Amino acid sequence: MKRISSLLIVSIFAGAITLTTYKLFFEKPSYAMVTEDQEIPVFTTSNSPTSFKGAGINEVDFTVAAENTVNSVVHVKNVTVSQPGGLFEFFYGSESRQRSQVGTGSGVIISPDGYIVTNNHVIAKANELSVTLNNNKTYVAEIIGTDPNSDIALIKIEADDRLPYLAFGDSDNTKIGEWVLAVGNPFNLTSTVTAGIVSAKARDLGRNQSFIQTDAAVNPGNSGGALVNTNGDLIGINTAITSQTGSYVGYSFAVPSNIAKKVVEDILEYGDVQKGILGITSPRLSTPYAVEKGINEIDGVYIDGVEEDSGAEEANLQPGDVIKKVDDIKVHKFADLTGYVSTKRPGDIVHVTIDRDGELKVVDVELKERQSVVVPVMGLKVKNLSKEDKKRFKTDIGVKITGVPETYRGYGLQGKVIIAVDDKAIHDIEEARTLFGSISRYGKTSITMINEKGEKERLIFQ
């Protein structure tokens, strides 16, 4: 018994010595410093299993989207015949001096009967237009309608068989970081597929437009091609790149599918694009005015002015309000707002969430047709006449000058009504835009106006 007790005591002492030796010489201490104003740190671990395939691109299958897309993307060839002018035409005639220029791009078949959407700049000024399918069949195409502002055009071919096509997806649901494919005909090749991710949404390139930015490679000839997600949904029409060389360097841009779809539907139903506007103005964030007012740091769209006879005026939107949301779309910058409104038509009602003096309010605003425009060449801002304007100026035609650039501020133009340019009558802002756009920079232009007294005035500009 004594022997067993002795062995037990020796074993206990040996174990204690071993444990003490390990603690003193081998185990590394771990400390967590806690002060009075800190919470006790919590250390967590994750037992989530990792994929045996790895992460990222290895888990994304592009094959189905590519197969569904390549046969719906076409090659578009635009032949433009330039006309000579000046003394060469006088002495040698025009036929001997005509030159043909060939431009190429891409397009997306959006219906089995041959409707194709592409970029406006791909088919602009076309004398001849042809489309080549991915099976190398070529067809003559006709232009159905165009919208230079969104850079979208609709063309059509007559094919014997039903054509493969892509349906428009919902670009509002596109997320930053989502994988996408760009399909087009760069360098006159047949349909080519490149992959990338959505880098940004509602990107403004200075066109009062909203673009999807992607890092999928887009090169000359890709314009008008398809941007699709991994499900094969058409979420954009590739339209531009940012590059000093003209070739891809990492950034490309696409018109969102919701905007392209609306433009196509308007062309088919109305013959032109129906544009609804809120009727607010907002300063550019990079201007000294915006910096001085602190507007450049605002998350949302700052309302700097409200246009007369607009939906915004009727809804009592006020300068100083900040638009935070339109319907279910969060608004962080002006391109977010214009991008969503571009998908709507005059007469549509949108729910606008504004921040007014720190209080959020939801206001219903009816979108209306644009009532003002900046005319080409002279840069005057003019608006359609209201009933009060017609009564006040005693005229049923004309447009009212509401903004004058610095070049012409000494001529007393502000507030007057222009009724004719070079003796051609003006009835609305669209006619004003057309007539001012035809002004020659090298000749004389006469503008006929009416002042507040109902008196006609004529100015001659050289």
KEVOMAR-27233 format. One line per field, with one value per residue (C-alpha): residue number from 1; x, y negated, z. Coordinates in pm, 1 decimal. Layout:
N
k	NUM,...
X	X,...
Y	Y,...
Z	Z,...
This chain:
462
k	1,2,3,4,5,6,7,8,9,10,11,12,13,14,15,16,17,18,19,20,21,22,23,24,25,26,27,28,29,30,31,32,33,34,35,36,37,38,39,40,41,42,43,44,45,46,47,48,49,50,51,52,53,54,55,56,57,58,59,60,61,62,63,64,65,66,67,68,69,70,71,72,73,74,75,76,77,78,79,80,81,82,83,84,85,86,87,88,89,90,91,92,93,94,95,96,97,98,99,100,101,102,103,104,105,106,107,108,109,110,111,112,113,114,115,116,117,118,119,120,121,122,123,124,125,126,127,128,129,130,131,132,133,134,135,136,137,138,139,140,141,142,143,144,145,146,147,148,149,150,151,152,153,154,155,156,157,158,159,160,161,162,163,164,165,166,167,168,169,170,171,172,173,174,175,176,177,178,179,180,181,182,183,184,185,186,187,188,189,190,191,192,193,194,195,196,197,198,199,200,201,202,203,204,205,206,207,208,209,210,211,212,213,214,215,216,217,218,219,220,221,222,223,224,225,226,227,228,229,230,231,232,233,234,235,236,237,238,239,240,241,242,243,244,245,246,247,248,249,250,251,252,253,254,255,256,257,258,259,260,261,262,263,264,265,266,267,268,269,270,271,272,273,274,275,276,277,278,279,280,281,282,283,284,285,286,287,288,289,290,291,292,293,294,295,296,297,298,299,300,301,302,303,304,305,306,307,308,309,310,311,312,313,314,315,316,317,318,319,320,321,322,323,324,325,326,327,328,329,330,331,332,333,334,335,336,337,338,339,340,341,342,343,344,345,346,347,348,349,350,351,352,353,354,355,356,357,358,359,360,361,362,363,364,365,366,367,368,369,370,371,372,373,374,375,376,377,378,379,380,381,382,383,384,385,386,387,388,389,390,391,392,393,394,395,396,397,398,399,400,401,402,403,404,405,406,407,408,409,410,411,412,413,414,415,416,417,418,419,420,421,422,423,424,425,426,427,428,429,430,431,432,433,434,435,436,437,438,439,440,441,442,443,444,445,446,447,448,449,450,451,452,453,454,455,456,457,458,459,460,461,462
X	0.0,283.4,450.4,143.7,103.8,468.3,427.7,114.3,290.7,591.0,358.4,176.2,502.9,638.7,322.2,332.3,696.9,625.1,326.3,520.2,814.3,581.7,405.2,728.3,938.5,721.9,373.2,349.2,134.5,-171.3,-294.9,-601.4,-577.3,-907.3,-951.1,-1249.1,-1383.9,-1343.2,-1573.9,-1441.5,-1302.4,-1476.5,-1282.8,-1483.0,-1389.1,-1569.6,-1614.4,-1769.4,-1637.2,-1459.2,-1541.0,-1311.3,-1329.2,-1181.5,-1348.2,-1456.8,-1449.1,-1403.2,-1755.1,-1915.8,-2031.3,-2033.4,-2101.9,-2482.5,-2499.0,-2245.4,-2430.5,-2758.8,-2603.1,-2355.4,-2617.8,-2831.3,-2549.3,-2490.1,-2232.4,-2355.8,-2189.6,-2261.7,-2163.1,-2162.6,-2110.1,-1953.1,-2042.2,-1775.7,-1821.0,-1660.4,-1457.5,-1381.8,-1753.3,-1797.6,-1515.6,-1511.1,-1866.4,-1976.9,-1973.2,-1597.9,-1532.4,-1768.8,-1600.5,-1742.9,-1663.3,-1735.7,-1811.1,-1876.1,-2035.7,-2258.3,-2626.9,-2858.5,-3158.9,-3451.2,-3735.8,-3766.9,-3897.0,-3573.9,-3582.7,-3229.7,-3111.8,-2774.2,-2602.2,-2712.5,-2351.3,-2308.3,-2574.6,-2560.5,-2566.9,-2588.2,-2648.8,-2633.4,-2684.6,-2627.1,-2637.0,-2441.4,-2558.6,-2329.8,-2396.8,-2249.5,-2582.5,-2607.1,-2922.5,-3004.6,-3132.1,-3361.8,-3361.4,-3684.7,-3595.6,-3313.4,-3251.1,-2917.8,-2955.1,-2943.2,-2732.3,-2987.4,-3118.8,-3368.0,-3316.3,-3485.3,-3402.6,-3635.3,-3524.2,-3691.3,-3671.4,-3733.6,-3420.2,-3257.8,-3306.4,-3244.7,-3514.4,-3446.8,-3357.5,-3409.9,-3096.1,-3220.3,-3153.8,-2792.9,-2546.5,-2192.7,-1950.1,-2185.5,-2025.1,-2117.3,-2032.0,-1977.2,-2060.2,-1984.3,-1780.2,-1451.5,-1200.7,-1453.7,-1442.7,-1750.7,-1925.6,-1664.1,-1726.0,-1533.6,-1600.4,-1580.5,-1775.2,-2003.7,-1766.1,-2024.3,-2381.3,-2534.6,-2202.6,-2234.6,-2013.1,-2126.3,-2426.2,-2698.3,-2713.1,-2666.8,-2430.8,-2333.2,-1954.9,-1781.6,-1427.6,-1524.1,-1304.8,-1484.7,-1300.3,-1384.4,-1667.1,-1822.8,-2047.9,-2410.9,-2331.0,-2483.7,-2395.7,-2551.3,-2538.5,-2453.6,-2819.2,-2800.2,-3029.4,-2967.4,-2884.3,-2711.3,-2606.4,-2230.4,-2166.4,-1839.5,-1492.2,-1262.5,-922.4,-657.8,-568.7,-921.9,-878.1,-975.2,-774.6,-999.4,-1322.0,-1621.7,-1979.2,-2322.4,-2666.5,-2883.4,-3138.4,-3431.1,-3344.4,-3284.6,-3611.7,-3809.2,-3652.3,-3736.9,-4095.9,-4142.7,-4008.4,-4240.4,-4549.0,-4508.6,-4247.6,-4015.2,-3898.2,-4138.0,-3935.6,-4079.5,-3893.6,-3927.3,-3854.2,-3569.9,-3218.1,-2916.5,-2564.9,-2269.5,-2083.1,-1738.9,-1820.7,-1696.2,-2063.4,-2127.9,-1816.0,-1906.0,-2258.8,-2140.7,-2356.6,-2067.9,-2079.4,-2453.5,-2567.5,-2858.0,-2964.2,-2978.9,-3262.0,-3120.8,-3420.3,-3768.8,-3885.7,-4204.4,-4511.6,-4334.1,-4448.9,-4195.9,-4356.8,-4705.7,-4581.6,-4431.7,-4073.2,-3854.6,-3495.3,-3294.0,-3478.0,-3256.7,-3394.1,-3300.7,-3516.1,-3742.7,-3993.0,-3771.1,-3447.0,-3201.2,-3059.0,-2698.4,-2616.8,-2782.9,-2712.9,-2916.6,-3212.5,-3184.0,-3117.6,-3443.8,-3655.6,-3528.3,-3727.2,-4053.7,-4289.3,-4485.0,-4789.6,-4621.9,-4635.7,-4321.6,-4292.0,-4007.5,-3857.4,-3701.0,-3507.8,-3646.1,-3477.2,-3387.7,-3736.0,-3809.2,-4120.1,-4267.6,-4416.3,-4599.0,-4470.0,-4622.8,-4360.4,-4424.0,-4283.6,-3977.7,-4085.5,-3742.3,-3429.0,-3090.3,-3078.5,-2765.9,-2511.2,-2629.2,-2687.6,-3007.5,-3236.1,-3595.9,-3929.3,-4270.2,-4522.5,-4774.5,-5130.8,-5023.4,-4728.4,-4951.3,-5193.4,-4919.4,-4721.6,-5033.6,-4901.6,-4991.8,-4647.4,-4292.2,-4070.4,-3972.0,-3606.1,-3533.0,-3153.7,-2888.0,-2518.3,-2264.0,-2177.4,-2523.3,-2615.6,-2571.2,-2847.7,-3146.7,-3276.2,-3385.9,-3762.0,-3850.3,-4034.4,-3865.5,-4122.7,-3896.1,-3541.3,-3448.2,-3819.6,-3913.6,-4182.3,-4120.0,-4409.3,-4235.3,-3897.6,-3847.5,-3881.2,-3649.9,-3388.3,-3411.8,-3395.6,-3110.9,-2928.3,-2937.4,-2776.3,-2451.2,-2160.2,-2030.6,-2342.8,-2596.7,-2888.3,-3197.9,-3405.3,-3754.4,-3877.9,-4168.7,-4111.5,-4347.4,-4522.7,-4614.9,-4368.0,-4166.8,-3790.5,-3540.2,-3175.8,-2913.6,-2624.5,-2311.4
Y	0.0,-236.3,-148.2,-237.0,-567.3,-653.7,-583.9,-802.0,-1093.2,-1062.6,-1057.6,-1370.8,-1558.3,-1446.9,-1566.5,-1900.9,-1951.8,-1863.5,-2101.6,-2384.0,-2337.2,-2351.2,-2665.5,-2849.8,-2759.3,-2641.8,-2796.5,-3147.1,-3388.0,-3558.1,-3886.0,-4098.5,-4453.8,-4591.9,-4949.6,-5111.3,-5264.1,-4948.0,-4653.9,-4307.6,-4167.9,-3866.2,-3625.5,-3417.5,-3153.2,-3020.2,-2659.6,-2743.6,-2496.2,-2629.9,-2512.2,-2247.6,-2449.4,-2757.4,-3100.0,-3357.7,-3300.4,-2921.8,-2893.0,-3098.3,-2922.9,-3155.5,-2891.1,-2897.8,-3279.7,-3285.4,-3020.7,-3209.3,-3541.5,-3500.2,-3409.3,-3710.5,-3962.6,-4085.3,-4279.5,-4617.0,-4787.9,-5151.9,-5298.9,-5679.0,-5871.3,-6210.3,-6493.4,-6740.5,-7114.5,-7443.3,-7508.1,-7141.0,-7067.5,-7374.1,-7284.1,-6902.7,-6805.3,-6609.5,-6255.2,-6248.8,-6360.9,-6137.7,-5923.9,-5622.8,-5573.3,-5242.3,-5221.7,-4904.4,-4813.1,-4559.1,-4512.9,-4293.0,-4110.0,-4174.8,-4001.9,-3693.3,-3906.3,-4103.1,-4413.6,-4504.2,-4758.4,-4927.9,-5258.3,-5572.1,-5659.8,-5322.7,-5398.7,-5780.0,-5937.1,-5594.2,-5579.0,-5199.8,-4974.5,-4599.8,-4339.3,-4012.6,-3737.2,-3503.5,-3238.7,-3483.4,-3559.7,-3926.8,-4137.0,-4494.2,-4688.2,-4988.2,-5247.6,-5248.8,-5527.8,-5686.4,-5874.0,-6060.5,-6161.2,-5802.2,-5687.1,-5414.8,-5326.5,-5067.2,-4900.2,-4604.7,-4328.0,-4098.2,-3737.4,-3422.9,-3236.5,-3326.6,-3473.3,-3403.6,-3702.3,-3838.8,-3974.1,-4286.9,-4223.2,-4459.6,-4673.0,-4825.9,-4488.9,-4480.3,-4484.1,-4617.4,-4323.6,-4107.3,-3905.8,-4016.9,-3928.8,-4178.0,-4033.9,-4217.7,-4228.1,-4405.5,-4446.5,-4303.6,-3960.6,-3745.0,-3752.1,-3771.4,-3721.9,-3893.6,-3871.9,-4120.7,-4262.9,-4560.1,-4828.2,-5103.6,-5204.5,-5538.8,-5665.9,-6015.6,-6089.0,-6450.5,-6366.9,-6389.3,-6015.2,-5714.7,-5432.1,-5092.9,-5077.3,-4743.3,-4613.6,-4362.7,-4430.1,-4647.0,-4756.0,-4935.4,-4742.3,-4642.7,-4950.7,-4841.0,-4494.1,-4314.2,-4331.6,-4027.5,-3872.6,-3507.2,-3413.3,-3553.7,-3850.3,-4161.1,-4431.3,-4687.1,-4801.4,-4860.8,-5214.9,-5374.8,-5331.3,-5570.8,-5553.3,-5786.8,-5529.9,-5437.6,-5080.2,-4907.3,-4998.9,-4878.9,-5080.8,-5051.7,-5176.0,-5049.3,-5206.8,-5031.3,-4792.7,-4970.6,-5290.7,-5110.4,-4919.2,-5237.0,-5409.2,-5111.8,-5095.2,-5468.9,-5448.1,-5158.8,-5309.7,-5684.6,-5721.8,-5917.4,-5915.8,-6041.2,-6214.5,-6301.3,-6534.6,-6633.4,-6998.0,-7065.5,-7199.7,-7090.5,-7239.2,-7023.9,-6906.1,-7009.4,-7380.2,-7651.1,-7734.2,-7379.7,-7381.8,-7721.1,-7605.6,-7267.7,-7093.8,-6877.3,-6684.0,-6606.0,-6246.7,-6297.5,-6554.2,-6914.0,-7114.0,-7450.0,-7561.9,-7452.9,-7506.1,-7694.7,-7486.4,-7163.3,-6869.2,-6969.6,-7313.1,-7163.1,-6921.2,-7215.3,-7095.7,-7380.5,-7502.2,-7355.2,-7022.5,-6715.7,-6421.5,-6097.4,-5844.0,-5804.4,-5520.5,-5234.8,-5368.3,-5531.9,-5857.2,-5942.4,-6164.6,-6331.7,-6036.8,-5810.2,-6044.3,-6097.9,-5729.2,-5626.5,-5912.6,-5826.3,-5502.8,-5695.1,-5892.3,-6216.5,-6157.3,-5895.6,-5956.0,-5900.6,-5902.2,-6137.4,-6119.8,-6453.3,-6581.0,-6921.4,-7082.4,-6740.5,-6593.0,-6322.8,-6371.8,-6167.7,-6376.4,-6252.6,-6424.1,-6395.5,-6386.9,-6629.0,-6693.6,-6912.3,-7275.2,-7432.2,-7367.0,-7526.0,-7596.1,-7517.1,-7773.2,-8070.3,-7877.0,-8061.6,-7880.7,-7901.7,-7761.0,-7696.2,-7973.9,-7931.4,-8063.1,-8365.2,-8428.2,-8417.4,-8661.7,-8889.6,-8907.0,-8888.6,-8603.2,-8239.4,-8141.5,-8169.9,-8063.1,-8268.3,-8338.4,-8236.2,-8217.0,-8412.6,-8315.4,-8579.1,-8643.1,-8787.0,-8951.1,-9301.6,-9265.5,-9277.9,-8931.6,-8806.9,-8761.0,-8831.5,-8598.4,-8473.2,-8424.8,-8367.5,-8287.0,-8406.4,-8474.3,-8110.8,-8094.8,-7918.7,-7750.5,-7546.9,-7449.4,-7165.2,-7402.8,-7644.0,-7373.2,-7278.9,-7634.9,-7744.9,-7422.8,-7519.3,-7860.0,-7904.3,-8030.6,-8220.3,-8411.1,-8656.0,-8547.8,-8754.3,-8691.3,-8838.4,-8894.8,-9048.2,-9252.1,-9293.6,-9583.7,-9362.2,-9543.6,-9349.6,-9374.5,-9234.9,-9168.6,-9076.3,-8859.9,-8819.5
Z	0.0,93.4,-234.5,-438.6,-250.9,-319.8,-692.3,-704.7,-534.7,-769.2,-1073.1,-956.6,-900.9,-1241.8,-1417.9,-1239.8,-1331.2,-1697.8,-1721.0,-1555.5,-1791.9,-2099.3,-1976.6,-1900.0,-2200.2,-2490.6,-2487.9,-2646.4,-2443.3,-2601.4,-2458.1,-2529.3,-2396.9,-2262.8,-2149.4,-1981.6,-2305.0,-2511.4,-2549.4,-2466.6,-2792.5,-2942.1,-3158.9,-3406.9,-3657.6,-3961.9,-4055.2,-4396.7,-4653.4,-4962.8,-5311.9,-5454.4,-5780.8,-5619.1,-5615.2,-5873.2,-6244.6,-6217.8,-6075.6,-6357.4,-6672.8,-6974.6,-7237.5,-7232.3,-7245.1,-7528.5,-7730.9,-7693.2,-7790.3,-8076.7,-8336.7,-8238.5,-8287.9,-8643.7,-8842.8,-8972.3,-9271.3,-9345.4,-9682.7,-9692.4,-10016.6,-9952.4,-10189.5,-10304.5,-10294.4,-10387.0,-10700.0,-10768.4,-10808.1,-11030.5,-11270.5,-11264.2,-11165.3,-10862.2,-11000.3,-11054.5,-10699.2,-10501.5,-10240.2,-10060.8,-9695.3,-9522.9,-9152.2,-8956.6,-8630.2,-8463.1,-8398.7,-8193.0,-8338.2,-8101.6,-8288.5,-8511.2,-8801.6,-8836.3,-8614.6,-8506.9,-8250.9,-8293.4,-8223.0,-8403.0,-8482.3,-8657.0,-8919.7,-8928.9,-9279.5,-9443.4,-9818.5,-9815.1,-9515.5,-9499.4,-9224.4,-9212.6,-8980.0,-8792.7,-9062.5,-9321.2,-9491.7,-9590.2,-9617.7,-9716.4,-9413.7,-9381.0,-9104.7,-8901.9,-8659.5,-8462.5,-8138.9,-8141.7,-7775.4,-7649.8,-7948.9,-8028.3,-8375.7,-8500.1,-8837.1,-9010.2,-9254.4,-9448.8,-9398.6,-9529.6,-9200.4,-8837.6,-8686.7,-8349.0,-8121.8,-7772.3,-7542.3,-7337.1,-6974.8,-6680.6,-6650.8,-6323.0,-6157.8,-6277.3,-5988.8,-5964.4,-5972.9,-6179.6,-6459.3,-6811.7,-7171.1,-7452.3,-7794.6,-8118.4,-8438.8,-8359.2,-8641.4,-8893.4,-8730.9,-8684.9,-8347.5,-8073.3,-7700.6,-7420.8,-7046.7,-6762.7,-6472.2,-6425.1,-6297.2,-6233.5,-6309.9,-6407.0,-6541.4,-6692.3,-6993.8,-7023.4,-7244.0,-6977.3,-7026.3,-6799.3,-6899.3,-6762.1,-6726.2,-6772.8,-6808.8,-7078.5,-7381.1,-7639.0,-7953.7,-8280.9,-8443.4,-8110.3,-8113.8,-8124.3,-7991.8,-7695.7,-7328.8,-7157.6,-6813.6,-6746.2,-6800.2,-7153.8,-7073.2,-7285.1,-7030.2,-7253.0,-7601.1,-7619.2,-7735.9,-7628.2,-7487.3,-7306.3,-7470.5,-7607.5,-7874.9,-7985.8,-7866.3,-7545.5,-7235.2,-6954.7,-6962.3,-7191.9,-7171.6,-7270.8,-7299.9,-7035.3,-7185.7,-7017.8,-7204.3,-7535.1,-7497.5,-7435.0,-7737.5,-7961.5,-7835.0,-7890.9,-8246.2,-8329.8,-8164.7,-8216.4,-8488.0,-8260.3,-7899.5,-7633.3,-7361.8,-7025.0,-6788.8,-6424.4,-6496.9,-6252.5,-6298.2,-6097.5,-6109.4,-6210.5,-5902.9,-6031.1,-6068.8,-5829.0,-5760.6,-5639.6,-5422.9,-5273.1,-5187.7,-5056.6,-5318.3,-5438.4,-5108.8,-5121.6,-5168.5,-5407.6,-5668.4,-5548.5,-5706.3,-5809.0,-6014.9,-6121.2,-6479.9,-6551.7,-6648.6,-6552.4,-6344.4,-6079.2,-6049.6,-6022.2,-5752.3,-5561.1,-5575.5,-5457.3,-5497.9,-5211.8,-5213.1,-5253.9,-5450.9,-5274.8,-5456.4,-5762.0,-5728.6,-5601.8,-5750.9,-5510.4,-5644.6,-5557.9,-5856.0,-6154.6,-6386.5,-6157.1,-6201.2,-6577.6,-6638.7,-6475.1,-6611.5,-6961.8,-6936.8,-6883.8,-7108.4,-7078.4,-6860.2,-6639.8,-6263.6,-6057.1,-5677.8,-5585.1,-5235.8,-5137.6,-4840.5,-4746.3,-4446.1,-4304.2,-4346.8,-4603.2,-4816.4,-5101.7,-5384.3,-5693.9,-6007.7,-6354.6,-6627.6,-6911.9,-7254.6,-7264.5,-7284.4,-7326.9,-7528.0,-7600.3,-7974.3,-8180.5,-8302.4,-8090.8,-7767.8,-7669.5,-7427.1,-7546.9,-7426.8,-7575.8,-7521.4,-7240.2,-7264.7,-7061.2,-7296.2,-7605.2,-7447.8,-7320.9,-7646.6,-7866.9,-8080.8,-8144.5,-8274.6,-8150.3,-7862.4,-7559.8,-7480.3,-7121.0,-7130.3,-7318.0,-7335.6,-7247.6,-7614.7,-7686.4,-7355.0,-7492.1,-7750.6,-7514.6,-7608.0,-7264.6,-7230.4,-7593.0,-7831.9,-8149.0,-8424.5,-8726.2,-8834.4,-9183.1,-9243.8,-9163.3,-8893.7,-8562.0,-8382.8,-8110.3,-7969.3,-8218.2,-8512.9,-8332.1,-8291.0,-8659.8,-8795.7,-8569.4,-8657.5,-9025.6,-8966.6,-9155.2,-8948.8,-9251.3,-9362.7,-9226.2,-9008.5,-8937.6,-8625.4,-8597.3,-8242.4,-8049.2,-7732.8,-7436.6,-7608.5,-7904.5,-8130.9,-8388.2,-8385.5,-8633.6,-8560.0,-8817.8,-8697.8,-8908.4
